[in-house]
């Protein structure tokens, strides 16, 4: 069982919170709007709690479930309150036409989070290649990237508690390519697949 704090009160926060509780994890919700955070915690039930925006999260794993342009500012705002935490960035920095990334450099939101976070915090990119409906109802593969092996192991255990398969793609620099894979999922949704009811995954040949 993992101790999870979710920063955010939107659809992804609600979906991940519900799956986390169903998987036997504890959940704390934090949001700029305290009433929305309290409403979400109440809706999640099963002991979900509400924390104060900017205060030290109760969870060992902190999932930042915000739109991409709010992720780094939120982490910077929390500052030392995130010391020692595993920070999970789930965002997709799409451009305005959803066919590319909003940042032009070979970076990622997760890498920028690592610059803003306390030195002893660990950042992991995960969940960004899975649409919300699939997170809610499916058992997809979940790709993750990060530089700290112990932090990735903890996130992997959390992903397994959701009934999903974690797949490590490497160091945090690979978060850039995971964000690119997020763009690919949108292209598939608009063209090759034609809906949002799928996720990227790995097919292994039998031994």
Buried (B, 14 or more C-beta within 10 A) or exposed (E): EBBBBBBBBBEBBBBBBBBBBEBEBBBBBBBBEBEBBBBBBEEBEEEBBBBEBBEBBBBBBBBBBBEBEBBBEBBBBBEEBBEEBBBBBBBBBBEEEEEEBEBEEEBBBBBBBBEBBBEEBBBBBBBBBBBBBBBBEBEBBBBBBBBBEEBBBBBBBBBBBBEBBBBBBBEBBBBBBBBBBBBEBBEBBEEEEEEBEBBBBEEEEEE
